[in-house]
């Protein structure tokens, strides 16, 4: 079954097609949820919320405007971000921003780690930093788009990304020191 046929069948409330959509995309979308879910909430709950939105609005998906994966991912990210809006906003901690120093070795250090270690380090970032890091560094959104999605100023988004990169760099160094 092609993607178009799958979408059409899901829009016609065919249970087998809906199950197939979940089977095909749930594992990857759960990974997205794990990157965005706020502390104290479960990624599975966020994924469930996302699929409720997906099936409620599947008639709005337009194959001419983008890929199914991109649309599903956007809904999933928005479901996770909605959780943050329910539990509160972030507050920018400006301490240490000026002392960040050179982050040029950051990418080289990231290349030495296993994927699970990287995901673990990202998950221990403070909520706002984690969200900005995921949206900008991983998903490729601009700081303007990120700020709009998270309800923060563009400058705050930039500061959070810098802070996240610094904290990740420090965590990587600590991790490497324990291996020596």
C-alpha positions in Angstrom: 0.0 0.0 0.0 1.4 3.4 -1.0 1.6 6.3 1.4 -1.3 8.0 -0.5 -3.4 4.9 -0.3 -2.6 4.5 3.4 -3.7 8.1 4.1 -6.9 7.7 2.1 -7.8 4.5 3.9 -7.1 6.1 7.3 -9.3 9.1 6.3 -12.0 6.6 5.5 -11.7 5.2 9.1 -10.4 1.8 8.0 -9.0 0.3 11.2 -6.4 -1.9 9.5 -4.9 1.2 7.7 -4.9 3.2 11.0 -3.1 0.3 12.7 -0.6 0.2 9.8 0.1 3.9 10.1 0.8 3.5 13.9 2.9 0.4 13.2 5.0 2.2 10.6 5.6 5.5 12.4 5.1 5.0 16.2 8.7 3.8 16.9 10.3 6.8 15.2 7.7 9.2 16.7 8.4 7.8 20.1 12.0 8.7 19.6 11.0 12.2 18.8 8.8 12.3 21.9 11.7 11.2 24.1 13.7 14.2 23.0 10.9 16.7 23.7 8.9 15.3 26.7 9.1 17.5 29.8 10.4 16.1 33.0 7.8 14.2 35.0 5.8 13.2 31.9 6.1 10.0 29.8 6.9 10.0 26.1 4.2 7.3 25.6 1.5 9.7 26.8 2.8 12.4 24.5 2.8 9.9 21.6 -0.8 8.9 22.4 -1.8 12.6 22.4 0.0 13.1 19.1 -1.8 10.1 17.5 -5.2 11.5 18.7 -4.3 14.8 16.9 -3.0 12.9 13.8 -6.2 10.9 13.4 -8.4 13.9 14.2 -6.7 16.1 11.6 -5.6 13.6 8.9 -8.1 15.1 6.5 -5.9 18.3 6.6 -2.8 16.6 5.4 -1.9 17.6 1.9 0.6 15.5 0.0 1.4 18.5 -2.2 2.6 20.6 0.7 5.0 18.1 2.3 5.9 14.6 3.4 3.8 12.5 5.7 6.7 12.0 8.0 7.3 15.7 8.3 3.6 16.3 9.1 3.5 13.5 11.7 6.7 14.8 13.3 5.4 18.4 13.5 2.2 17.2 15.2 4.3 15.1 17.6 6.6 18.0 18.4 3.6 20.3 19.0 2.0 17.7 21.3 5.2 17.6 23.4 5.5 21.4 23.4 1.8 21.7 24.5 2.8 19.7 27.6 5.3 22.5 28.5 2.6 25.1 28.1 0.5 23.2 30.6 3.2 23.0 33.2 4.6 26.5 32.8 7.2 28.6 30.9 10.9 28.6 31.0 13.0 31.2 32.7 16.3 32.2 31.2 19.3 31.8 33.5 21.9 34.2 32.2 24.6 33.2 34.6 27.7 31.9 32.8 26.7 32.9 29.3 29.6 35.3 29.0 32.1 32.7 30.1 31.1 30.0 27.6 34.4 30.1 25.7 35.2 28.3 22.6 32.8 25.5 21.5 34.7 24.5 18.4 35.6 21.1 19.7 31.9 20.3 20.5 31.2 18.5 17.2 34.4 16.4 17.4 33.5 15.3 21.0 29.9 14.4 20.0 31.3 12.1 17.3 33.1 9.9 19.9 29.9 9.0 21.8 27.3 6.4 21.3 23.8 7.4 20.3 22.3 6.3 23.6 24.9 8.4 25.5 24.1 11.4 23.4 20.4 11.0 23.9 20.9 10.6 27.7 23.0 13.8 27.9 20.4 15.7 25.9 17.6 14.5 28.2 19.3 15.8 31.3 19.5 19.3 30.0 17.0 21.7 31.6 13.7 21.7 29.8 14.1 25.0 27.9 17.6 24.2 26.8 16.6 20.7 25.7 13.6 22.0 23.7 15.7 24.6 21.9 18.6 22.2 21.3 16.2 19.7 19.8 14.4 22.2 17.6 17.4 24.1 16.3 20.3 21.7 16.4 18.5 18.5 15.6 15.3 19.4 13.7 16.8 22.4 11.9 14.3 25.1 12.8 15.6 28.7 12.8 15.8 30.6 16.1 12.8 32.6 15.0 10.7 29.5 14.3 11.9 28.0 17.6 11.0 31.1 19.6 7.6 31.2 18.0 6.9 27.6 18.8 8.1 27.9 22.4 6.7 31.4 23.1 10.1 33.0 23.7 12.2 35.7 22.2 14.7 34.8 19.4 17.5 36.0 21.7 16.3 33.6 24.4 16.4 30.8 21.9 19.9 31.7 21.0 21.0 31.9 24.6 19.4 28.5 25.4 21.2 26.9 22.5 24.5 28.3 23.6 23.9 27.1 27.2 22.8 23.7 26.0 25.9 23.3 23.9 28.1 24.4 26.8 26.4 22.0 29.2 26.7 19.1 26.7 30.3 19.9 26.1 31.0 19.8 29.8 29.0 16.6 30.2 30.9 15.0 27.4 34.2 15.9 29.0 33.1 14.5 32.3 32.0 11.3 30.6 35.3 11.0 28.8 37.2 11.5 32.1 35.4 8.6 33.7 36.5 6.3 30.8 40.2 7.1 31.3 
